[in-house]
Amino acid sequence: MKLTTAGESHGKALVGIIEGLPSNLKIDIAEINKYLSLRQSGYGRGARQKIEKDEVEILSGVRNLLTLGSPLAFEVKNKDYENWREVMAPEGADTDKRKLTCVRPGHADLTGAIKYDQADARNILERASARETAARVVGGCIARQYLKALGVEISGYVKSVGNIIDPNIYAFESVLKAKESPLFMLDKEREAEAKKLLDKLRTDGDTAGGIIEIRVKGLKSGFGSCMQYSTKLDAILCAAIMSVQAIKGVEVGLGFGAATLLGSEVHDEIFFDGGYKRKTNNAGGIEGGMSNGEEIVLRAAMKPIPTLMKGLETVDIATNTPAQSAGERSDVAAVCAAEIILESVVAFALADVVSRRLGGDNMREVLERYRALR
């Protein structure tokens, strides 16, 4: 499967094309819109989320809610475009209005402007913006529905906001309840602390990041390969996670914690009781680049949003003089949005791996082949 996206943050729309879907996959549009809404939710989000109400429109590749096997094209309109038409219209725009030359530290502004020979960083930030991830949520939701048909579930929760960390380990069933909470956290005391922190940061004009844990349950063993570096499942999933804006680190299973322990404390011993089993899952469900049948456990570190309302010291590239970076958005934290996005990119990357092994032009063939695996 392949997902291609296009669109600017304040342009007309975000669009996407998915190639490689089998025919007769039932598409739940309401579920896609639910996840688009969840992507816009969460304590600490800014005013733009009140303007946009993201909804998907499927343009091709689906008839009567079933995929046809042809490319699936979709669109998510930017409602905020009407406020930006004068500045962003492809047909002709006032490019001096809302021009951005005071490049923002931690963003793509400066490097992108140099690389693409632009005097206005808006020509970079509009595409580099995390607004693009709305299209990846749509693609991920469709991939999630493909995996769900096989009995594979994906969920996640926010493990930390700033320096407020939840050290607990949760069963998959508990993780499913995370989205009922304002910050997608499962420890209510720590969530209350995190909300107080975000309230203070909003007053201070500052931002916070966090850690998100993603879990995959129900995937059989043998997906991914040890035979070529590019086909290792953990490499593929970690690359997908690192492709998300603001993600600066990824762990699988124990992750960096494994480096501080002894081998006897890290490796999951194997037993046979009617089938091969492990009593622990320190490997996070992946061994030798392949799924081993246990839950896949991934964690991602999200840096604080680089656009601070109080600004940071920078340079105006129009004059090369010192300046203060502008506040382009007002989110204090977007860890809940990141959690939804990460579920989505993991779903799409995993669906691609699964479909490469199973093949199948239609869902009947896909299901038959998956059921036949040990």
C-alpha positions as CSV (number, residue, x, y, z in Angstrom):
1,M,0.0,0.0,0.0
2,K,1.1,3.5,-0.7
3,L,-0.2,6.8,0.6
4,T,0.6,10.1,-1.2
5,T,-0.6,13.4,0.4
6,A,-0.7,17.0,-0.9
7,G,-2.0,20.3,0.4
8,E,-1.0,23.3,2.4
9,S,-1.9,24.3,6.0
10,H,-4.0,27.2,4.9
11,G,-4.7,26.1,1.3
12,K,-8.0,24.9,-0.2
13,A,-7.7,21.3,1.1
14,L,-5.6,18.3,2.0
15,V,-5.8,15.5,-0.4
16,G,-4.5,11.9,-0.5
17,I,-4.3,8.9,-2.8
18,I,-4.0,5.3,-1.5
19,E,-2.8,2.7,-3.9
20,G,-2.8,-1.1,-3.3
21,L,-6.0,-1.6,-1.4
22,P,-7.8,-4.9,-2.1
23,S,-11.4,-4.8,-3.3
24,N,-14.4,-5.3,-1.0
25,L,-12.8,-3.7,2.1
26,K,-15.7,-2.1,3.9
27,I,-15.1,1.6,4.6
28,D,-16.5,3.2,7.7
29,I,-16.6,6.9,7.0
30,A,-18.0,7.8,10.4
31,E,-15.0,6.1,12.1
32,I,-12.6,8.1,9.9
33,N,-14.4,11.4,10.9
34,K,-14.3,10.3,14.5
35,Y,-10.5,10.0,14.4
36,L,-10.2,13.3,12.5
37,S,-12.2,14.9,15.4
38,L,-10.0,13.2,18.0
39,R,-6.9,14.6,16.2
40,Q,-8.3,18.0,16.9
41,S,-9.0,17.4,20.5
42,G,-7.0,17.4,23.7
43,Y,-6.2,19.7,26.5
44,G,-3.8,22.5,25.4
45,R,-4.9,22.9,21.8
46,G,-5.3,26.3,20.2
47,A,-8.0,28.4,18.5
48,R,-7.7,27.0,15.0
49,Q,-9.3,23.7,16.2
50,K,-12.5,25.7,16.8
51,I,-12.4,26.9,13.2
52,E,-11.8,23.6,11.5
53,K,-14.1,20.7,11.8
54,D,-12.4,18.1,9.7
55,E,-14.4,15.6,7.6
56,V,-13.3,13.3,4.8
57,E,-14.9,13.2,1.4
58,I,-14.0,10.1,-0.6
59,L,-13.6,11.0,-4.3
60,S,-12.8,7.7,-5.9
61,G,-12.0,4.0,-5.4
62,V,-15.1,3.3,-3.2
63,R,-18.7,2.4,-4.3
64,N,-21.4,1.7,-1.8
65,L,-18.9,1.8,1.0
66,L,-16.7,-1.0,-0.5
67,T,-13.3,-0.5,-2.1
68,L,-13.0,-1.3,-5.8
69,G,-9.3,-2.3,-5.9
70,S,-8.6,1.0,-7.7
71,P,-6.7,4.0,-6.2
72,L,-8.8,5.6,-3.4
73,A,-8.7,9.4,-3.5
74,F,-10.0,11.6,-0.7
75,E,-10.1,15.2,0.4
76,V,-10.3,17.1,3.7
77,K,-11.3,20.7,3.1
78,N,-9.6,23.5,5.0
79,K,-12.4,25.7,6.3
80,D,-9.9,28.3,7.4
81,Y,-9.0,28.8,3.7
82,E,-11.7,31.4,3.3
83,N,-9.8,33.6,5.8
84,W,-6.6,33.0,3.8
85,R,-7.8,33.1,0.2
86,E,-6.2,36.5,-0.5
87,V,-2.9,35.2,0.7
88,M,-2.9,31.6,-0.5
89,A,-5.0,31.4,-3.7
90,P,-3.2,29.4,-6.5
91,E,-4.9,31.6,-9.0
92,G,-3.2,34.7,-7.7
93,A,-2.4,36.0,-4.2
94,D,-1.0,38.9,-2.3
95,T,2.3,37.3,-1.3
96,D,3.4,40.3,0.7
97,K,0.5,39.9,3.1
98,R,1.3,37.5,5.9
99,K,4.9,37.2,4.6
100,L,7.1,35.4,7.1
101,T,10.8,36.3,7.2
102,C,11.5,36.1,11.0
103,V,12.2,32.3,10.8
104,R,11.2,30.2,13.8
105,P,13.8,28.1,15.6
106,G,12.9,24.4,15.7
107,H,10.8,24.7,12.5
108,A,11.5,24.0,8.8
109,D,11.5,27.7,8.0
110,L,15.2,28.6,7.6
111,T,16.5,25.4,6.2
112,G,13.6,25.0,3.8
113,A,13.8,28.6,2.6
114,I,17.5,28.1,1.8
115,K,16.9,24.7,0.2
116,Y,14.0,25.8,-2.0
117,D,15.3,29.3,-2.7
118,Q,12.4,31.2,-1.1
119,A,12.4,34.7,0.4
120,D,9.1,34.0,2.2
121,A,9.2,31.1,4.7
122,R,5.4,30.8,4.3
123,N,6.2,28.8,1.1
124,I,7.9,26.3,3.4
125,L,5.8,26.3,6.6
126,E,2.5,25.8,4.8
127,R,3.6,22.3,3.8
128,A,5.8,21.5,6.7
129,S,3.0,22.2,9.1
130,A,1.5,19.4,11.1
131,R,-1.8,20.2,9.5
132,E,-0.7,17.7,6.8
133,T,-1.2,14.9,9.3
134,A,-5.0,15.2,8.9
135,A,-4.5,13.4,5.5
136,R,-2.3,10.7,7.2
137,V,-5.0,10.1,9.8
138,V,-7.5,9.4,7.0
139,G,-5.1,7.0,5.3
140,G,-4.3,5.4,8.7
141,C,-8.0,4.9,9.5
142,I,-8.5,3.1,6.2
143,A,-5.5,0.9,7.0
144,R,-6.8,0.4,10.5
145,Q,-10.1,-1.0,9.0
146,Y,-8.0,-3.4,6.8
147,L,-6.1,-4.6,9.9
148,K,-9.3,-4.8,12.0
149,A,-10.8,-7.2,9.4
150,L,-7.9,-9.5,10.3
151,G,-8.4,-9.1,14.0
152,V,-5.5,-6.7,14.6
153,E,-6.2,-3.7,16.9
154,I,-4.2,-0.5,17.5
155,S,-4.5,1.9,20.4
156,G,-2.4,4.1,22.5
157,Y,-2.2,6.7,25.3
158,V,-0.1,9.7,26.5
159,K,2.5,8.5,28.9
160,S,3.9,11.9,29.8
161,V,3.4,15.6,29.4
162,G,6.5,17.7,30.0
163,N,8.3,16.2,33.0
164,I,5.1,14.6,34.4
165,I,5.5,10.9,33.7
166,D,3.2,8.0,34.2
167,P,5.4,5.0,35.1
168,N,2.6,2.4,35.1
169,I,2.2,-0.5,32.7
170,Y,-1.3,-1.1,31.4
171,A,-3.2,-3.9,29.8
172,F,-4.4,-3.3,26.2
173,E,-8.0,-3.2,27.4
174,S,-7.1,-0.3,29.8
175,V,-5.4,1.6,27.0
176,L,-8.6,1.5,25.0
177,K,-10.1,3.9,27.6
178,A,-7.5,6.6,27.3
179,K,-9.4,8.8,24.9
180,E,-12.1,9.3,27.4
181,S,-9.7,11.6,29.3
182,P,-8.8,15.2,28.4
183,L,-5.1,14.4,27.9
184,F,-5.4,10.8,26.9
185,M,-3.6,9.9,30.1
186,L,-4.6,6.9,32.3
187,D,-3.3,8.1,35.6
188,K,-5.8,10.7,36.8
189,E,-3.5,12.3,39.4
190,R,-0.7,12.8,36.9
191,E,-3.2,14.1,34.3
192,A,-4.4,16.7,36.8
193,E,-0.8,17.8,37.3
194,A,-0.2,17.9,33.6
195,K,-3.3,20.1,33.0
196,K,-2.0,22.6,35.7
197,L,1.4,22.6,33.9
198,L,-0.3,23.4,30.6
199,D,-2.4,26.2,32.1
200,K,0.8,27.8,33.4
201,L,2.6,27.4,30.1
202,R,-0.3,29.1,28.3
203,T,0.0,32.1,30.6
204,D,3.8,32.1,30.1
205,G,3.5,31.8,26.3
206,D,5.5,28.5,26.3
207,T,4.9,24.9,25.1
208,A,5.4,21.3,26.2
209,G,6.0,18.0,24.6
210,G,5.5,14.4,25.9
211,I,5.8,10.7,25.4
212,I,3.2,8.6,23.6
213,E,2.9,4.8,23.7
214,I,1.3,2.9,20.8
215,R,0.2,-0.7,21.1
216,V,-0.7,-3.3,18.5
217,K,-2.6,-6.4,19.5
218,G,-3.6,-9.5,17.5
219,L,-0.9,-9.6,14.8
220,K,0.5,-13.0,14.1
221,S,4.2,-13.8,14.0
222,G,6.4,-13.5,10.9
223,F,5.6,-10.1,9.6
224,G,8.7,-8.2,8.6
225,S,11.9,-10.0,7.8
226,C,15.4,-10.7,9.1
227,M,16.7,-11.2,5.6
228,Q,17.2,-7.6,4.5
229,Y,17.7,-4.4,6.6
230,S,15.0,-2.6,4.7
231,T,12.4,-5.2,5.5
232,K,12.8,-5.3,9.3
233,L,9.4,-4.5,10.9
234,D,10.9,-2.4,13.7
235,A,12.8,-0.3,11.2
236,I,9.7,0.3,9.1
237,L,7.5,1.2,12.1
238,C,10.1,3.5,13.6
239,A,10.6,5.2,10.3
240,A,6.9,5.8,10.1
241,I,6.8,7.3,13.6
242,M,9.8,9.5,12.9
243,S,8.1,10.9,9.8
244,V,5.6,12.7,12.0
245,Q,6.3,16.3,12.8
246,A,7.9,17.0,16.2
247,I,8.9,13.4,16.9
248,K,12.5,13.2,18.0
249,G,12.9,9.6,19.4
250,V,11.4,6.1,19.2
251,E,11.6,3.1,21.5
252,V,10.5,-0.5,20.9
253,G,9.6,-2.6,24.0
254,L,12.1,-1.7,26.8
255,G,13.9,0.6,24.4
256,F,16.7,2.6,26.0
257,G,15.9,0.9,29.3
258,A,17.3,-2.4,27.9
259,A,20.8,-0.9,27.7
260,T,21.0,-0.6,31.5
261,L,19.9,-4.2,32.3
262,L,21.6,-7.5,32.1
263,G,20.8,-10.0,29.3
264,S,19.1,-12.3,31.8
265,E,16.8,-9.4,32.7
266,V,16.0,-8.3,29.1
267,H,15.4,-11.3,26.8
268,D,12.0,-12.9,26.8
269,E,12.3,-16.6,27.6
270,I,10.4,-19.0,25.4
271,F,8.0,-21.8,26.5
272,F,5.8,-24.4,24.8
273,D,2.3,-25.0,26.0
274,G,0.3,-26.1,23.0
275,G,2.1,-23.3,21.2
276,Y,5.2,-21.1,21.7
277,K,4.7,-18.5,24.4
278,R,6.6,-15.8,26.3
279,K,5.8,-14.7,29.9
280,T,7.4,-11.3,29.3
281,N,7.4,-8.9,26.4
282,N,10.5,-6.8,26.8
283,A,11.2,-7.1,23.1
284,G,7.9,-5.2,22.4
285,G,6.6,-7.9,20.1
286,I,9.4,-7.7,17.6
287,E,12.5,-10.0,17.4
288,G,15.0,-10.1,14.6
289,G,12.9,-7.5,12.6
290,M,9.8,-9.8,12.7
291,S,6.6,-9.8,14.7
292,N,6.7,-12.6,17.2
293,G,3.0,-12.8,18.1
294,E,3.2,-10.7,21.2
295,E,1.8,-7.2,21.5
296,I,3.8,-4.6,19.6
297,V,4.9,-1.8,22.0
298,L,6.2,1.5,20.6
299,R,6.9,4.8,22.4
300,A,7.6,8.1,20.8
301,A,9.1,11.3,22.2
302,M,7.5,14.5,21.0
303,K,9.4,17.8,21.4
304,P,7.5,21.0,22.5
305,I,5.8,22.8,19.6
306,P,8.4,25.2,18.1
307,T,6.0,28.1,17.7
308,L,5.9,29.9,21.0
309,M,3.5,32.7,21.6
310,K,6.2,34.6,23.4
311,G,8.5,34.1,20.5
312,L,12.2,33.2,20.4
313,E,15.3,35.0,19.3
314,T,16.0,34.6,15.6
315,V,17.0,36.4,12.4
316,D,14.9,38.2,9.8
317,I,16.1,36.7,6.6
318,A,15.0,39.7,4.6
319,T,17.6,41.9,6.4
320,N,19.8,39.4,8.3
321,T,19.1,41.4,11.5
322,P,18.1,40.1,14.9
323,A,14.4,39.6,15.4
324,Q,11.7,37.9,17.5
325,S,10.0,34.9,15.9
326,A,6.3,35.3,15.3
327,G,3.5,33.3,16.9
328,E,1.9,31.4,14.0
329,R,-0.4,29.2,16.1
330,S,-1.4,29.0,19.8
331,D,-1.2,25.3,20.8
332,V,0.5,24.8,24.2
333,A,0.7,21.1,23.6
334,A,-0.5,18.7,20.9
335,V,0.3,15.3,22.5
336,C,-3.3,14.1,22.1
337,A,-3.2,15.0,18.4
338,A,0.2,13.2,18.1
339,E,-1.2,10.1,19.7
340,I,-3.9,9.8,17.1
341,I,-1.5,10.6,14.3
342,L,1.0,8.0,15.6
343,E,-1.7,5.3,15.7
344,S,-2.5,6.2,12.1
345,V,1.0,6.1,10.7
346,V,1.7,2.8,12.5
347,A,-1.5,1.4,11.1
348,F,-0.6,2.4,7.6
349,A,3.0,1.1,7.8
350,L,1.8,-2.1,9.3
351,A,-1.0,-2.6,6.8
352,D,1.6,-2.2,4.0
353,V,3.8,-4.9,5.6
354,V,0.9,-7.2,6.0
355,S,-0.4,-6.7,2.5
356,R,3.1,-7.3,1.0
357,R,3.2,-10.7,2.7
358,L,-0.4,-11.7,2.1
359,G,-1.0,-10.2,-1.3
360,G,-4.6,-10.7,-2.5
361,D,-6.6,-8.6,-4.9
362,N,-9.8,-8.9,-2.8
363,M,-10.5,-9.2,0.9
364,R,-11.7,-12.8,0.6
365,E,-8.2,-13.8,-0.6
366,V,-6.6,-11.7,2.1
367,L,-8.6,-13.2,4.9
368,E,-8.1,-16.7,3.7
369,R,-4.3,-16.3,3.6
370,Y,-4.1,-14.7,7.0
371,R,-6.2,-17.4,8.6
372,A,-3.9,-20.0,7.1
373,L,-0.9,-18.6,8.9
374,R,0.3,-20.2,12.1
